[in-house]
Amino acid sequence: MNVNISSRGALFLVFVGIVLAVAGSVVAHVTGGAAWRYLIVIGGLLQSIGWVLYLRRIRGGAV
């Protein structure tokens, strides 16, 4: 799979992941609902994907 994404785009994914994870954590804590944990997981996945894409872009493919 060949994905061409800029460094800025990859860091945007990381930022969106952080926002989703924090929002999910706050809402899960306030409401006590376990369903909000899925939002936390999605945020973590977006962060991971963003960091991998960013490091791949910076290091030239050697992650």
C-alpha positions in Angstrom: 0.0 0.0 0.0 1.5 3.3 -1.1 0.2 6.2 0.8 1.4 9.7 -0.1 0.6 12.1 2.7 2.4 15.2 3.8 4.1 15.6 7.2 1.4 18.2 8.0 -1.4 15.8 7.1 0.1 13.1 9.3 0.5 15.4 12.2 -3.1 16.5 11.7 -4.2 12.8 12.1 -2.2 12.7 15.4 -3.9 15.9 16.6 -7.4 14.6 15.7 -6.6 11.4 17.5 -5.6 13.3 20.6 -8.7 15.3 20.6 -10.9 12.3 20.1 -9.2 10.3 22.9 -9.4 13.2 25.3 -13.0 13.9 24.5 -13.9 10.3 24.8 -12.1 10.1 28.2 -13.9 13.1 29.6 -17.3 12.0 28.4 -16.8 8.4 29.6 -15.7 9.8 33.0 -18.6 12.2 33.3 -21.4 9.9 32.1 -20.0 6.6 33.3 -20.9 5.0 30.0 -18.6 2.3 28.7 -19.6 2.9 25.1 -17.4 6.0 25.0 -14.4 3.8 25.2 -14.7 3.1 21.5 -14.1 6.8 20.9 -10.9 6.5 23.0 -9.7 3.5 21.0 -10.4 5.2 17.7 -8.4 8.2 18.9 -5.5 6.0 19.8 -5.6 4.3 16.4 -5.6 7.6 14.6 -2.6 8.7 16.7 -0.7 5.5 15.9 -1.5 5.8 12.2 -0.5 9.4 12.1 2.8 8.8 13.8 3.7 5.9 11.5 2.9 8.0 8.5 4.9 11.0 9.9 7.9 8.9 10.7 7.8 7.1 7.3 7.7 10.5 5.6 10.6 11.9 7.8 12.8 8.8 7.6 12.2 8.0 4.0 10.3 4.8 4.5 12.5 3.1 7.1 10.3 2.8 10.1 
